[in-house]
Amino acid sequence: MHGTYQKFHPSEPTVPNTSRDRAADGDTLIGVAHAAALLGVHPNTIRSWTEAGRLRAYRINARGDRRYRRGDVERLLVEGASAEPDRQPLADAHDPQLAVLARLTQGTIGITSATAVCRVVVEALGAYLGISRAAIYLARGDEQSDLALETHAGYRTAPPPTVTLSAPLGPGERLLPLRAAGSNVGALLVTVDPTDSRPVDHTFLEAVAASLAAHVRNARILAR
């Protein structure tokens, strides 16, 4: 059998042991569609990652239905550096800017995970605009001065774990604030290659940041 699978025995207990506190949450088994929603990718991408050995699947019955440990899926959420963009066909894919907006709209329908929304954006920016590196930072709780890294793509090593909106920027970097309903949601950090033949319009990036902030806020509301 190809890919990475592990037999799951239904006779074994699946109810978390309360003595393990919340550590058992990562052992919860979820389906292909749920895993795809959390990661902001197409279900076929999840299947491809399984076949490639990147994400372990568990066969739960004689029919061979796949399930994934939620903890394994969540570890991929911030893996960014080695993730391949999800390149499912999109309307308006001939226009990179429209393709990004279409991916953001289609890929976040019903999503209740802010991290999954962020994954959709960083992958779309790389796939359709050729942005070499992108990272998204989100505000935590009431303290909004330091923003925590949520996810990233294109970095050889992980970007800084926190940033502020006044942080100094490197060559080609742009830091765009994420604001929704008058609140600071986070920041979008992108690195634009000045030698790229496809110029990236800053006004368009601001529009992406505004849309991203709204989708993150909506995801958080749905998750309550």
N, C-alpha and C positions, 0 to 999 in steps of 0.2 A: 504494500500500500504506500502510495506517495504521500509526501507532506509529513507534518508532525501531528500525530494523534496519540491519545492515551485512552485506554478503555476505562470508562466510568461504571462502577458497579452500583446499580440502583439500590441494592440491599444495604449499602453503607449509609450511615446517618448523614443527612444533608442539612439538618437544623443546626445552626451555629451553637456551640457550647458557650453559655454565658460567662464561664470562667475565663474565656479567651478574650473578653472585652470586645472591642470593635475590630480586632485583628482578623476575625472570621469574615468580615465583610468582603475582603478580597477573594474569598473562596466561593462566593456566590456564582452560580453558573448562569450565563445569559446567552441568548440566541444570536444568530448572525445579524439580524436586523438591528437588535439592540446594540451590539458591538459596533456596527457601522455607524449608528446614530451618535454614539459616544465619541467616535473618532472623526466624524464628519466626512466619511468616505462612502463610496458605493458598496453594497453588500458583496459584489463580485471582487472588490479589492480585498475584503476580508478573506474570501476564499483563496485568492491568489497568494496572500501572505501566509495562509496555512500551508498551501502546497509548497511554498518556498521555505518553510520551516521557521518563519519569523514569528508566527503566533500559534501557539499550541491549541489544538482542538480536542475535545473529549466527545467520544461517541457514547450516547446515553441509552440507546435501545437497539433492538434487532434491526430496525429500519436504518440505523446509522445517522440519526439526527446529530448535528454538531452543536456543541455548547462550548463556551469560553469562560475561563475564570475572570471575573470582573477585575481582579487585581492585575492580571496579565494585560488586559485591555488598557487599564488606566496608566500602566507604565509606558505604553506607547504614546500616550497623549502628549508627553513632553519630550519624546525622543527626538523629534524634529530633524536633527542632523542627518539621520540615515533614512528618513521617510521619503518615498517617492510621491510626487504629486498625483492626485487622483485625476485621471484624464478621461473621464467619461464624456461622450459627445454632448455638446451644449448648443442650444440655439444661439446664433450670433457669435459663434466661436471664431469667425473670421475677423471680428472686431475685438481686440484684446480687452478694451475697457468694458464693453458690453458683456463679454464673457465672464469677467471678474464679478460684475454685478449680478449676472444670471446665476453664477455658482453660489454667490453669497445668499441669494434669495432661495434657490432650489435646495441648497444644502443645509439650510437651517430651519426648514419647516418642521414645527413640532418639537424642536430640540430643546431639552431642558438642562443641558450641560453647557456652561459658559466656555469651558475648555474646548468642547467639540466645535462650537461656533468659531473660536479662535483658530482651530486647526484648518477649518474651511478657508479662512482668509489667507493665512500664510502660504498654504499650498496653491491657492488660486493666483496670488501675486507672483509666485515663482513660475507657475506653469504658463500663464498668459501674458504677464508683463516682463518676464525675464529678470525680476528682482532677485539679486544673488543671495541676499540674506534678509530675513524678517523675523522679528520677535514681538510678542505681545505681552505687556505687563498689565496686571489688574490691581485695583485698590482692594485692600482687605479691611473689613470692618469699618470702624469709625476713623481709623488712622489712614489718611489718604496722601500723605506727603511721600512716603516710600511705597513704590509700586512693586509688586512681586511678579517674577517671571511666571507666565502661564504656559506658554508653548513657544516653539521657535522652529525655523527651518533654514537649512543652507549653511549652518555654522560647522566648522571643523571641531571646535570646542564650544561648549555651552557659553552663551553670553552671560553677563553679570546677573546674579540672582535678583537684584533689586536695582531700580533706577528712580531718579526724581525728574520732574519735568525741566529742571534747570541743569541737568547733567551735561557735562561737556561732550561734544560729539566728535567722532573720528571722520576721516575723509569719506565723502559720499553718504554719510549717515543723515537721516532725517528722523526726528522724533515728533510724532503728531499726537496731541492730547485726544483722549476719548472722553467725550462728554455727552450725557443723556439726561434729559429732564432737569437740567441745571446742576447736575452732580458730576464730579470727576470719577469716571469709570476706570480709567487707566491710560495707557499710552501704546502707540504702535511705532516700533522702531524698524526702519528699513534702511538697507544699504543699496544705493543705486550706483551701478558701474558707469563712470563718465564716458567710457569708451564704447558703451553699448550703442548700437545703431538705432535702437528703439528708445527715444527719449520718454521719460516718465513725467507726466504732467503733475505738478505739485497740487494744483486745484483738484484734480481727480483723486489724488491720495487723500486729500482732506475729506472728499465726499465718501470715500471708502471708510475712513476713520469714523465719520459720523454715523454711517450705516452700521458699522461694526459695534459701536457703542450702544446703539438702539437694540441690536439683536442680542448683545450680552445682557443688557438690562431685562429684555423680555424673557430670556432663558432663565434668568434668576427668579423672575416673578413666577414663571411656570413651575419652577422647581420647589416653590414654597409649599 
